Amino acid sequence: MPPHRRIDADGHPTLAELEESIRTDDLWSTRLLAVERKAVRDVIGYCGLVDGRGSAGEPELAFELLRRVWGQGYATEAASAVLDWARSSGYERLWATVWDWNTASRRVLAKVGFTETERKVVDPVHGTTLFTTRRL
Ligand SMILES: CC(C)(COP(=O)(O)OP(=O)(O)OC[C@H]1O[C@@H](n2cnc3c(N)ncnc32)[C@H](O)[C@@H]1OP(=O)(O)O)[C@@H](O)C(=O)NCCC(=O)NCCS
């Protein structure tokens, strides 16, 4: 995780602060879903759609899983399910933005059919954001 996404030296964001942001923040409360394993019935992260920077009316796919479950195909499975959901909801195209250094996320996006476009945003501190897209 880049430094701005980590829990800081004073312990923020706390669990209570995260709970509050999930309840009140539009970004979280719109179309992000909890990812739950059917067999274990534990919540391991989120996957869904957010209004992003792609194009108007074409949301972004977003996902994040707990580190302890990485590398077992869960992000790919969850992303595929969200693509089906987006298609049946009438969307014709989705976007996904990803840091150029985020190999795991870029691999997940490639596996579910996203392709990179010419669009990118270069941030000298955090890296380059790549814009990828997928027709449904
Ligand atoms: C990105 C993330 C959701 C992937 O979750 P996951 O369940 O491990 O993903 P999957 O198992 O479905 O697929 C991961 C793929 O990346 C590959 N991969 C992972 N780390 C890699 C690395 N360092 N180098 C090369 N490939 C890597 C895996 O081998 C796998 O590909 P494969 O199936 O061809 O072998 C998870 O790492 C995460 O939560 N990261 C932090 C949040 C984040 O970056 N979110 C996305 C923001 S755009």
The ligand as an SDF file (V2000), in Angstrom:
LIG
                    3D

 48 50  0  0  0  0  0  0  0  0999 V2000
   -5.5750   -6.5410   -6.3920 C   0  0  0  0  0  0  0  0  0  0  0  0
   -6.2000   -7.5840   -5.4470 C   0  0  0  0  0  0  0  0  0  0  0  0
   -7.6670   -7.2690   -5.2260 C   0  0  0  0  0  0  0  0  0  0  0  0
   -6.0400   -8.9670   -6.1190 C   0  0  0  0  0  0  0  0  0  0  0  0
   -6.7530   -9.9250   -5.3360 O   0  0  0  0  0  0  0  0  0  0  0  0
   -6.5200  -11.4960   -5.5330 P   0  0  0  0  0  0  0  0  0  0  0  0
   -7.7110  -12.2010   -4.9890 O   0  0  0  0  0  0  0  0  0  0  0  0
   -5.1800  -11.8710   -5.0120 O   0  0  0  0  0  0  0  0  0  0  0  0
   -6.4940  -11.6230   -7.1450 O   0  0  0  0  0  0  0  0  0  0  0  0
   -6.5370  -12.9790   -7.9990 P   0  0  0  0  0  0  0  0  0  0  0  0
   -6.0290  -14.1160   -7.1520 O   0  0  0  0  0  0  0  0  0  0  0  0
   -7.9080  -13.1120   -8.5940 O   0  0  0  0  0  0  0  0  0  0  0  0
   -5.5220  -12.6710   -9.1860 O   0  0  0  0  0  0  0  0  0  0  0  0
   -4.2620  -12.0860   -8.9210 C   0  0  0  0  0  0  0  0  0  0  0  0
   -3.3640  -12.2690  -10.1320 C   0  0  0  0  0  0  0  0  0  0  0  0
   -2.2250  -11.4040  -10.0080 O   0  0  0  0  0  0  0  0  0  0  0  0
   -1.0390  -12.1770  -10.0160 C   0  0  0  0  0  0  0  0  0  0  0  0
   -0.0660  -11.5020   -9.1510 N   0  0  0  0  0  0  0  0  0  0  0  0
   -0.2370  -11.1350   -7.8790 C   0  0  0  0  0  0  0  0  0  0  0  0
    0.8620  -10.4990   -7.4240 N   0  0  0  0  0  0  0  0  0  0  0  0
    1.7330  -10.4780   -8.4660 C   0  0  0  0  0  0  0  0  0  0  0  0
    3.0350   -9.9640   -8.6320 C   0  0  0  0  0  0  0  0  0  0  0  0
    3.6630   -9.3140   -7.6510 N   0  0  0  0  0  0  0  0  0  0  0  0
    3.6370  -10.1060   -9.8410 N   0  0  0  0  0  0  0  0  0  0  0  0
    3.0000  -10.7540  -10.8560 C   0  0  0  0  0  0  0  0  0  0  0  0
    1.7430  -11.2510  -10.7510 N   0  0  0  0  0  0  0  0  0  0  0  0
    1.1260  -11.1140   -9.5640 C   0  0  0  0  0  0  0  0  0  0  0  0
   -1.4470  -13.5460   -9.5080 C   0  0  0  0  0  0  0  0  0  0  0  0
   -0.5240  -14.5470   -9.8840 O   0  0  0  0  0  0  0  0  0  0  0  0
   -2.8040  -13.6770  -10.2320 C   0  0  0  0  0  0  0  0  0  0  0  0
   -2.6520  -13.9430  -11.6020 O   0  0  0  0  0  0  0  0  0  0  0  0
   -2.7640  -15.4530  -12.2250 P   0  0  0  0  0  0  0  0  0  0  0  0
   -4.1400  -15.9310  -11.9250 O   0  0  0  0  0  0  0  0  0  0  0  0
   -2.4980  -15.2660  -13.6750 O   0  0  0  0  0  0  0  0  0  0  0  0
   -1.7250  -16.2870  -11.5330 O   0  0  0  0  0  0  0  0  0  0  0  0
   -5.4830   -7.6090   -4.0730 C   0  0  0  0  0  0  0  0  0  0  0  0
   -4.1110   -7.7720   -4.2820 O   0  0  0  0  0  0  0  0  0  0  0  0
   -5.7170   -6.3370   -3.2720 C   0  0  0  0  0  0  0  0  0  0  0  0
   -6.6970   -6.2080   -2.5420 O   0  0  0  0  0  0  0  0  0  0  0  0
   -4.7900   -5.3560   -3.3880 N   0  0  0  0  0  0  0  0  0  0  0  0
   -4.8930   -4.1050   -2.6660 C   0  0  0  0  0  0  0  0  0  0  0  0
   -6.0250   -3.2410   -3.1900 C   0  0  0  0  0  0  0  0  0  0  0  0
   -5.8990   -2.9220   -4.6570 C   0  0  0  0  0  0  0  0  0  0  0  0
   -4.8010   -2.7850   -5.1890 O   0  0  0  0  0  0  0  0  0  0  0  0
   -7.0660   -2.8100   -5.3120 N   0  0  0  0  0  0  0  0  0  0  0  0
   -7.1500   -2.5050   -6.7240 C   0  0  0  0  0  0  0  0  0  0  0  0
   -7.0240   -1.0440   -6.9480 C   0  0  0  0  0  0  0  0  0  0  0  0
   -7.0450   -0.6940   -8.7130 S   0  0  0  0  0  0  0  0  0  0  0  0
  1  2  1  0
  2  3  1  0
  2  4  1  0
  2 36  1  0
  4  5  1  0
  5  6  1  0
  6  7  2  0
  6  8  1  0
  6  9  1  0
  9 10  1  0
 10 11  2  0
 10 12  1  0
 10 13  1  0
 13 14  1  0
 14 15  1  0
 15 16  1  0
 15 30  1  0
 16 17  1  0
 17 18  1  0
 17 28  1  0
 18 19  1  0
 18 27  1  0
 19 20  2  0
 20 21  1  0
 21 22  1  0
 21 27  2  0
 22 23  1  0
 22 24  2  0
 24 25  1  0
 25 26  2  0
 26 27  1  0
 28 29  1  0
 28 30  1  0
 30 31  1  0
 31 32  1  0
 32 33  2  0
 32 34  1  0
 32 35  1  0
 36 37  1  0
 36 38  1  0
 38 39  2  0
 38 40  1  0
 40 41  1  0
 41 42  1  0
 42 43  1  0
 43 44  2  0
 43 45  1  0
 45 46  1  0
 46 47  1  0
 47 48  1  0
M  END
$$$$
